[in-house]
Amino acid sequence: MLETLLAGLTFPEGPRWRDGRLWFSDFYTQEGGRVERIIPTGSRYAFACMLGGADRRTLFACTSTGSGPAMADKRDGAIETARVDVPGAGLP
């Protein structure tokens, strides 16, 4: 049987266990939650974020100005990176 660890999230993704803690992203801040760091993306949305690189301290994010089938014709997607303080752990 599954056990609920945290409820009331809006769009959780990318869960990872690291240093005895559960790390994940949620697109919206929840009451009682804590934002560790905000990486600005301007007018772009970030999807499919993953830590990697030789030292696992590079955050890779797929970005675009929107989502949905109509975005395929725009072809404005990109893969962007940012350096972070805490390295990723385990396998993606």
For each residue, the residues with C-beta under 8 A, 3 or more apart:
1:
2:
3:
4: 7
5: 22
6: 9
7: 4
8: 30
9: 6 12 26 30
10: 26 27 28 30
11: 26 27 28
12: 9 15 24 25 26
13: 24 25 26 49
14: 24 25 49 50
15: 12 22 23 24
16: 22 23 24 51 88 89 90
17: 20 21 22 23 89 90
18: 21 23 86 88 89 90
19: 86 89
20: 17
21: 17 18
22: 5 15 16 17
23: 15 16 17 18 86
24: 12 13 14 15 16
25: 12 13 14 49
26: 9 10 11 12 13 29 30 33
27: 10 11
28: 10 11
29: 26 33 35
30: 8 9 10 26 33
31:
32:
33: 26 29 30
34:
35: 29 38
36:
37: 84 85
38: 35
39: 46 59 61 82
40:
41: 44 45 46 61 63 80
42:
43: 65
44: 41 63 64 65 78
45: 41 63 64 65 66 67
46: 39 41 49 61 62 63 80
47: 61 62 63 64 67
48: 61 62
49: 13 14 25 46 59 60 61 62
50: 14 59 60 88 92
51: 16 56 57 58 59 60 84 87 88
52: 56 58 60 88 92
53: 56 57 58 81
54:
55: 58 87
56: 51 52 53 87 88 89
57: 51 53 83 84 85 86 87 88
58: 51 52 53 55 81 82 83 84
59: 39 49 50 51 81 82 83 84
60: 49 50 51 52 79 80 81
61: 39 41 46 47 48 49 79 80 81 82
62: 46 47 48 49 77 78 79
63: 41 44 45 46 47 77 78 79 80
64: 44 45 47 67 71 74 76 77 78
65: 43 44 45 71 74 76
66: 45 70 71 74
67: 45 47 64 71
68: 71
69: 72
70: 66 73 74
71: 64 65 66 67 68 74 76 77
72: 69 75
73: 70
74: 64 65 66 70 71
75: 72
76: 64 65 71
77: 62 63 64 71
78: 44 62 63 64
79: 60 61 62 63
80: 41 46 60 61 63
81: 53 58 59 60 61
82: 39 58 59 61
83: 57 58 59
84: 37 51 57 58 59 87
85: 37 57
86: 18 19 23 57
87: 51 55 56 57 84
88: 16 18 50 51 52 56 57 92
89: 16 17 18 19 56
90: 16 17 18
91:
92: 50 52 88
